[in-house]
Amino acid sequence: MAETRTFEKFSDLVRDSVDGQAKRKNYTQNGVDGPNQLSDVGNLLQFEPQHGIGEIVYKSAEYLKNPREVLLIKIAGWCFILWRRHIGE
């Protein structure tokens, strides 16, 4: 039987990706909703939101060439990071 694909499952995958990536790269140690050093530096140097948009465009183009689920999860993760900063402005 095929796996039921739900928004909740997708959201969990995005959370794991964003949280895990940030911890592995030492951007944060406080979870997905905590301070993120990469995001803070990007804003300080004024290369956000351009960097995040570039990541989304690059991963979208890569998905068109080689459709992999992980790319959709990463795109959603970058959308979250941009959304979070936008709401805070």
N, C-alpha and C positions, 0 to 999 in steps of 0.2 A: 504494500500500500504506500502511496506517495505521502511524503511529509506535508502536513498542513503548514502553509507559509502565512504567518500573521504579522501584523504591524508590531505586536509585542516582541515577537522573536527577532524581527529586523532591528527594532530599537535596542534590544539586548546586545545584538552583534555590533551595532554602532557604538554603544556605550563601552563594550569590551575593547573595541579597536581604539577609540579616543583615549580612554583611561590607560590602557596597556601601553600604547605608543608613548604617551606623555610620561609615564613612569619609567619606561625603558630608556628614554632619551633624557631623563632627568629634567623635564620641563615642569613637572609638578610631582609632589609626593602626597598631595592632599585630595586626590580623586578628581573626577571629571569636572566637578563644579568648583574646585578650589582654584587658587591663583595659578596661572600658566605663564612661566617665564618667557617662552617663545612668543606668545601672543603679546605680552607686555613689552618686550623688546621691539617687536614688529611695529607696535603702535608708537613707541618712543621714537623710533627711526623713521616713522611714517612710510613703511612699506606694507602696511595693512590698510585696507582690505585687499590691495592688489595681489599680494602673495597668496592669500587664500583663494581668490578668484582664479589665479593662475594654476593652482593645484587642482581646482575643480575642472578647469578647461583641459588641462593636460590629462587628467585621469579619465575624463569623458572621451577624449580623442583616443586614448589607449583602449578604452572599452569598445569603441567602434571597430578597432582593428583586431582585438582579442578579448571577446566578452568573458570577463571573469567576475564572479560575484564579489570578490574582495574589493574590486574597484568601486562598485556601487556603495559598498559600506564606507569606504574612505571618502567618497564624494559627500555622502551624508554627514560624515564626521566633520569635514571642512565647513559644510553648511551650518552645522551646530556652532562651531567656533565663531563664524562670522555673525550668526544670529545672536549669540550670547553677547558679543561686543556691541552690536548695534543696539540691543535693548538697553545696555548700560550707558549709552551715550546720551 
